[in-house]
Amino acid sequence: MPDNALADDFQPATYEQWRKSVERALKGGAFEKLRAKTYDGFDLSPLYGRATAPGPRALRQTPGRWSILARIDLADGETANAQALEDLNGGADGLQLVFRGSQGAYGAALPEAALEQALANVRLDYGIPVALEFSPLAPGAPAAVLRLLDRNHIEPSLTRIAFGFDPLGAQLAHGHAWTETGKSFAAEAKRVADGGFRYGVVAADARIVHAAGGDSAQQLAYALSCGVAYLRALVDAGIELERARGLLLFRLAADADEFAETAKFRALRRLWARVEEACGLSPQPALVHAETAWRMMSRNDPWNNLLRATIATFAAAVGGADAIAVVPFTQPLGAPDAFARRLARDTQLVLQDESYLHIVDDPAAGAGGFEALTEALCERAWTGFQALEAEGGLARALAAGRFQGEVQAVAAERARNVARAKDRITGANEFPDIGENALAVLAPFDAAAGTGAALAGGIAIKPLAPRRLSEPFESLRENADAHVAKTGARPRLFLANLGPVAAYTARANFAKNFFEAAGIETIFGPETDDSSVIVEAFRSSGAKLACLCSSDGVYSDAATPVALALKGAGAKLYLAGRPGELEDRLRDAGVGEFIFAGCDMLETLRKALEEAK
């Protein structure tokens, strides 16, 4: 039997056949309701056909496995070195050094003075990838690396050290100006390149745009304009264009939106190839590093960060990243311990050694959904790039502040959607775990390690500040935890469940998750419509708040007398669901707030938390 004989019996389904199948599943529902709009402004279809004209392949600079990078950000040099060696022996290919003031200094950072100690016994002459995160607060880090190599008689060309000079990224993160930095940066980069280093001497790092809430097109436009600015600076310093483009490294954040993030990494390669062509160069695969996103991580129930990091790593790998660093899942709590770092390594090792994601180059090529998303991102990002260049280049654009304003507008929209749980964050605004056990970290979170502190000197510009999406809900939980520490008990809310189990269960569970997102413990009441029994249970619960939970039909008959009775017992009243025509009657009976999918969850919980104490 020929190899393809069995396959010949199964003809590929057409788009029309899939569409009919979807419409049958909808049972009369509108297909258009399945469409979604991204923060970039284009529509996502629930169904795509095969791409008839796939774009250029998004290939890694070196085909095959991507490099697994372990972040080194511990304040103690000796401990940092021990963990660096453990990471390398445990499966990491290289290291990413994070200094105070670096874009990736998420609550922990390596002091500049501890750099040499942190790299002790690391065989740099074996070509181990080492990426430095540029920081204006660690200006001596490149010189320290050069001294270390000189003292150990290591030929620079044998190393894979990425110095990652990124003054524009520092400008955007810290608020200081480019001014004369461009000339001095290019001269220093040229000295390093002339010394034999050829791997990521300069870095166009767009993580700050993502961390501040920007959309994918804004990240790509920034990365392109930053890359072009550095090319110009290097050429002005006397480096020929062909050589200059080989010194450039791109770094992007990888989020947990698998399809959009895969498209983003693929789009970067296509866009940069277009820039190279415009420069008269024959396109070559760019060097692209990825780091799992800080914005998506949560402090509460941080185990969910493992799932987010896995999806983000998958997307970056499928999108063609040359190297990936996974932020350990406990990073929002403090400096990660060896266990958290091991899981960060293993996330990538499983995807490489068990899922074989590196075997196929650009596996999303030709897939209709990925190609459509990639092309849409390319168009939007190119328009954004042209706008930045029209302002005179990235440095002048950042000084004008328009770009930062656009990023902050997207961030504000994102924050509104998180507040209303339209953007769901497990462990924060959805499925909270108020009984979670504390996880160990080596040192508490250090807010001063990160970005956002303006540097002295120069003309200040409007910086972008990194912010995790879950922070507003974490603030509520911290408020509730402080109440527990002070009184020994959590703020409580009584669930007044009316009617049979089938009538109240869905909304009672919704209310439980809703209020526990603020750290308010929910107490289930008895299954009854008897107002006196419900009031007695409420008084026994020790709660100050009560929420009525049932179906609309039960509300129509039983909600008013129960609400009046609970109000008489001193309860601040909520009701789960939209009130509809019953609103006036329910408010007259004492119901103050209605909770439902899409309401302003954050503001409602702020009020409830104060009332519950």
C-alpha positions, 0 to 999 in steps of 0.5 A: 500500500502506498504511504499516502493511500490512507490519507487519500481516503480523507479529503481536506475539509473546505472553508465552507464545510467548516463554516457550516459546521460552526453555524450548526454548533451555534444553533442560530446564533450569529457567526459575527459574535464570535469575532473579537477585536485586538488592542491593535485595532484589527478583528480576529476571526474564529475561522480562517482558511489556508493561506493562499499566499504565505509571507516570507518565512520567519527563520531563526538566525541559527536554525534548530534549538533556541538558547535557554537563558537563565536570568541572574538578578540576585543581589549577593554575588556569591549566591548569584554565581552558585545559581548561575552554575546550577542553571548551566549545569541544569540545562540552561545554555546561557545567562542574562545579567540583570542590573539595577535599573535594567528594563528587566529588573523586576524586584531583584537585580545584580549589583554592578560590583558583583558582576565578576563574582557572579561569572566566576568559573563560567567558561566564557571561552566555550561560547556560552551565551551571556546577555547583559541588560543595559542600565545607566545605573550600571555604567561600568558593567561592560568594562568589568566584563572586558577586564574579566576576559583580559585577566583570564586571557580569553579571546573575545571572538570565542565568546558569545557575549551580548553587551546590549547597549541600549541608551534609548531604552534607558531613556524611555525607562528612566526619563533622561534624554538622548542628547550627547548619549548617541555619540558616546554610546556609538563610540563605546559600541565601536570599541567593543565591536573592534575588540572582536565582539560581534554578538548583540553589541547593541539592543533594540529592547521593546520590553518596556513598551509591553510592560507599560501596557502597549499593544503589539504594533507599538512594540514592533514600531518602537523596536524598528525605530530603535534599531534604525536609530542604532544603525545610524549611530553606528554608521556615523561612528565609522562602522560600515552598514553591513557590519553594523546590522550584524551587531544588532539584537532585538528583545521582545516580551512574550505574553500568554496570548499564543496566537498574537504573540507568535504573530508578533515575533514572526512580524518582527523578522519580516519588518526588519527584512523590509528595513534592510532592503530599504537600506540596500542590504540583502536581508539576513535573519535578525538576532531576536531574544525573548523574555516572558512578560512581566505584565502578565504575572500575578502575585496572588496564586503565582502557580498560574504564572507557570502556565502563562510562562509556558504559553508565552515560551511556546509562542516565542519559540514558534515565532522564531526567537533565537534565545528565551529567558523565562521569568521565574514564577515567584518573581512578583514576590521577590528574588526567586529561589533555586526551585523557581529557577529550576521550573523556569529552565524546565519550562523550556527544556520540556518544550525542546526535548519533549515537544520538539518545537525547534525541529520545524522552522517557522511551523506557523507558516501557511496557517491562515490565522497566523498569516493573517495576524502576522500581515495585519501586525506588519501593516499596523507596525509599519505605519507606527514606525513611519510615524516615529521616523516622520518625527525625526527618529525615535529620540526626537519622538520620545522627547515629544511624548506622543508615542508615550501618550499612545502607549498609555492610552492603550494601557488605560483601556487594558486597565478598564478591561481588567477592572471589569474582568473582561480581561481575565487574570486567574488568581486575581480577578478570576478564581482567586484562592484566598487560602493559598500558602505563602511561597518561599523567595530568597529576598523580598521584592525590591521596587527600587531595583526596577525602572522609572526613577529619573536620572539626574542631568539631561532634558527629562522626557516622559518615561514609561513605567512597567506595571503588572495588570493584576496589581489593582486587585492585589492591592485589595487583597493586601488591604484585606490581609492587613485586616486579618493581621489586625483583627484575626479574621477576614472581612466576610460576606454572607451569601443569601441563596434563595430557592433550590440549588439549581436556581442559585448555584451559578450566581452563588459561585460567581459571587464567591469568586467576585468578592474573594478577589478582594480577599473577602471571605464568603459564607454560604447561607442555608437553602431556604426562602424563609426570611427569618432563617436567612437573617438568623444565619446572617447574624451568626456568620459575623458578616456585615455584607450580604449578597442575594443569589438566585435566578431571575424567576426566584428574585421576582417572587422572593428577593424583596422580602428577604432583602427587607429582612436583611436590611433590617438586620443591618446588612449592606446588600448586594445582588448577583445578576442584572436587576432588569425591571426589578431594579427600583423595587430591589433598591427600595428594599435595600439592595445597594449594588448589583454584581454581574459580568462586565460590571466595574468589579474593581470599584465595587470591590473597593467599596465592599471591602471598606463596608465589610471591615 
